[in-house]
Amino acid sequence: MSRQKELVRELFDREASKWTDWAYDPDESFDIYPTGKARLAVIRRELERFMPDKKARLIDAGCGGGDIAMALEGEGHSVHGVDFAPSMIQICRDRYEAAFPGRGDAALRFQVADVEDFALRGEFDGAYAVGLLEYLESDQPLLGALCRHVAPGGVVMVECRNRLFNALSGNAFTLAEARSDHLGALAAELDDVARFSPVQAADIPSRVVEMGERIAKLPSFATLRDVPRDLGIQFHADIARRMFTPAQIEREAAQAGLRLRHVIYYHLHLLSPRLEASLPRFFNALAMAAQPLGETPAGAFLGTCFLAVMEKVRP
Ligand SMILES: C[S@@+](CC[C@H](N)C(=O)[O-])C[C@H]1O[C@@H](n2cnc3c(N)ncnc32)[C@H](O)[C@@H]1O
């Protein structure tokens, strides 16, 4: 096992309960962007878009504590989770048994395995991986493993940290891109993002109106009190987290036998990322309000993440 893998496995195994408390944040006690809820909403919508009304057999790769898996199970899908951190899988099994008694064998549904090298029985309608690809050292092992498990025409959804956001965020990432002379290439890619979005430029005005209506309904700034809470998780400084562009994922997908259909951006920043630390509630309420732009090319400029929605190519 590589050092990166060992560090990541050790991190999520040791911090499983702290991490799930923070990422799923059921009582919204942390002043963070509600990543778990945002990811679930996008995945649910894409499943509906891809296979309307179908109750699907799905794989959750790098399932963590299983929030998305449990929600989709509750909606009638059948989800199999894979994660190499035993404590994460234990959380999933306990939650599954408590929420769906008698539905199936939790030990079979949630398995300790490496997402780059696993084998589940049968064929799946789809697979998704969120908060995972960034920790892997390359793309093909995961994309290949998911592609092998999914039926032709099935959906594979993978969350990616959006490197294009670095072009305009004006933060340390922008400076690092500039120093390594990558800023020009990112700007050129921004010129060509329209083809990756399901909603095109002509529909941006209606999305902007939707965003404006949401912003108008936000509680007043004074009531969005900022009470920062410490996550208390030690991330090892040597853990690398990669970033991606849609064009890069399009190439990787093709190599694995997948076709990139479109990308959906989320965690949209209407304000400079510098402000998040001092105004987390306001900052993140705005980010949620901006989500209607996530399906448009404008999301490429604003979103820190995107979900790459791919289809397994039919022979
Ligand atoms: C940031 S968490 C996201 C968890 C979950 N997808 C969610 O959204 O709640 C990343 C998860 O990926 C798992 N992971 C990372 N690399 C993995 C690998 N090579 N094989 C299996 N699991 C892996 C970690 O153990 C961790 O639980």
The ligand as an ORCA input file, in Angstrom:
! r2SCAN-3c Opt
* xyz 0 1
  C     -14.144     12.391      2.478
  S     -14.737     10.798      2.898
  C     -16.281     10.768      2.003
  C     -17.206      9.715      2.522
  C     -18.547      9.598      1.823
  N     -18.413      9.389      0.400
  C     -19.433     10.769      2.129
  O     -19.629     11.596      1.245
  O     -19.903     10.892      3.222
  C     -13.682      9.761      1.905
  C     -13.884      8.286      2.162
  O     -13.185      7.548      1.141
  C     -12.559      6.455      1.741
  N     -11.428      6.049      0.876
  C     -10.386      6.805      0.474
  N      -9.576      6.081     -0.318
  C     -10.128      4.848     -0.438
  C      -9.757      3.657     -1.100
  N      -8.645      3.589     -1.854
  N     -10.557      2.578     -0.982
  C     -11.689      2.622     -0.221
  N     -12.081      3.719      0.441
  C     -11.313      4.827      0.339
  C     -12.150      6.935      3.121
  O     -11.937      5.876      4.010
  C     -13.330      7.824      3.500
  O     -14.302      7.130      4.215
*
